[in-house]
Each structure stands twice: as C-alpha cells, then as structure tokens.
Amino acid sequence: MIVTDVAILFLEEVFGGIALGLVLGAIGYWLLRSLDEYVVEALITLALVTGGYALALRLHFSGPLAMVVAGLLLGNHGRRFAMSETTRIHLDTFWELADELLNIILFQLIGLELLVIQFDSQPVMLGMLAIPLVLFARLLTVGGVVRALAPLRDFEHGIIRILT
C-alpha cells in the first residue's frame, strides 16, 4: 500500500508539474505576444518564474519541472513568434545577469557553510570514497545512453570520457 501511495504522489508531482508548466508557458506566450515592451516582458517572465514556482509548490506539483516546461515553451516558440529582436536581446541580458547574481549568492553561501563545518576524518574519507563511485556510476549511465543512441547519431570520439 505504501508503494502505491508513493507512486501516486510521484506521478502527481511529475505530471502536475508538466501540465502546470504547459499552462503557464501558454499564458506567458499569450502575454508576450500581445505586447512589445521589453521591460514589461522581462517582468512577465520574472513573475511567471516566481509566481509559477510558488503555485506549483502550493499545488504539490514539481516546481522545477513546471518552470523547465514553461521555459522551454517560451524559450523556443515564445522567442520565435512572440518576441521582437529587441526583446530577445534584453531578456537574454536580464536572465544572464540574474543567473550570474544567483550563482554568486549560491557560492557565497557555500563558502559561509564551509566556515561552520567541523572537519572530521570519517566524513572526509567517505567523501573520497564516494568520488570514484559517483564517477563510475556516471560512466555507466552516460556510456549506456551514448551507446544506445549511437545507431541514431554520430558522436565525437571520446565523448563518453568527456561527459563522465
């Protein structure tokens, strides 16, 4: 019984997030298509991300999945059919700046966390053991996918090693 409950919750999270992302992406696309003012369009995309993520969490859907689907919809069809060249340039600049600022904050928080962590030999040794295990698991998964797709697509020599 617990397994089915977990499976149902998982499916609700995943498919709910995807469906919400499609709806929000369509609304965002319609809004972007209805005007040509890059400042307002940047604010629409920002509101879509922040409000959409909060809504997904409130509905117990996957916020990251919802935002990825909405972003794919706006980033592909929205860029092509709903945005002017000026809007595209300004939105790219805005989101690149947001990305850089959030990465700076993230790494500063990681640095602050390092100040309060007490290093002990056991966690360090476990971490050193985990590195080759994770790399080996990545080698298996990347290698499996590349080999499975090899009949359909040409890959550069050494791509598995580079991706691992």
N, C-alpha and C positions, 0 to 999 in steps of 0.2 A: 504494500500500500504506500509506503514512504517513497519508493522508487517512482511510482506513477505520479505522486504529488510533485516530486522534484521535476520530473519530465514535463508535466503540465506547466509548472512555473517557468521552466526554461523556455518552453515554446511560447508562452505568453510574453516573456521578456523579448525574445528574438523577433517573433513575427509582429508583436505590438510595436516594437521599435522600428522595424522596417516600414510598417504601414503608417505610423506616425511621421516618419521621415518623408515618405511619399506625399502625404497630405501637406505637411509643412513646406516641402520643396515646391509643390504645385502652387500653394498660396504665395510663397516668396516669388516664384516665377511670374505669377499674375501681377503682383505688386510691382516688380521690377519692370515688367513690360508696359505697365500703364503710365510710367513717367520716365523722364530723362533728366534727372538731377542727381549727380553723383554723391553729394553729401547725404541726401535722403536715402539713396540706395545703399550706401555704406551703413547707415543707421538701421535700415531694414534687415540687412544681413546680420548685423550685430544683435538686433532684437530677436531674430529668428534663432540664432545660436543660443543666446542666454535664456530666452523665454521657452524655446522648444526643449532645451535640456531640462529645465525646471519642470515643464509639463510632463515630459517623459518620466522623470523620477516620481512625480505625483501620481501618475497612472500606473506605476510599477512596470514601465517598459524600459528597454535599454536606451539610455540617453546617448551613449556613443554611437550605437547603430543608427538611431534616428538622425543624428547630426551628420553621420557619414552619408546616409542615403540622401538627405536633403542637400548636402554639399555636392554630391555627385550630380544631382539633378540640376542644381543652379550652376555648378561649375562647368557642366557640359552644355546642356540645352539653354540654360539661362545666359551664359556668356555669348553663345552663338546668336540667339534670337531675341533676347530681352535687354541687352546692354549695348550702349554705344561704345566706341573705342575709348573715348574719354573716361567713361565709367569703368571700363575694364582696367585701364591704367591706374586710376585712383583706387579701385577696390584691391587690386594686386598690391599696391603700395601700402594701403591700410592694413591688410591681413599679414603682409610680410613684417611690418612693424609690430603688430600685435603678437605674432609668432616669436619674434626676437625678444620682446619685452617679457613674455611669459616664460621663455627659456631662461632668461637672466634670473627671473624670480625663482624658478624651479631650482637652478643650480646654486643660488644663494641659500635657499632653504636646505638643500642637501649639505652644503658646507656648514651651515649652522648645526645641523643634526650631527655632523661628524665631531663637533666640539663637545657634545654631551654623551657620545657613545663611549663606554668603557671597553677598551680592547682587552680581550681575554684570548688565550691561545686556542681554546677549543673552537670557538666560532670562526676564528681565522683559519684554522686547519680544515674545518668543514667547508668553508668558502673556497679554499684552494682545491679541495676535492671536487667541489661542485662545478668548477670551471671546465675541466675536461669532460665531465659527464654531460653538461649542457652543450658543449661544442659537439660531442659525439651524437647527441640526440638531434641537434640541428643538422649535422652532416647526413644523418639518416633521412630526415624529413625533406630537406632540400634536394638531396640526391634522388629520393624516390619520386618527387614531383618532377624534377628535370628529366629523369629517365622515362617517366610516364608520358611526358609531353614531347619527348624527342622525335617521335614519328610525325608529329604535327608541326613542329617548329624547329628551326636551326638555332643552336646555342653556340656561343663562342667557346673555344677550348679553355678549360679551366674554370668555367662558370660556377661549378659546384664548390670548388675550393674558395672562390672569391665570395660567394654568398654565405658560405659557412663562416 
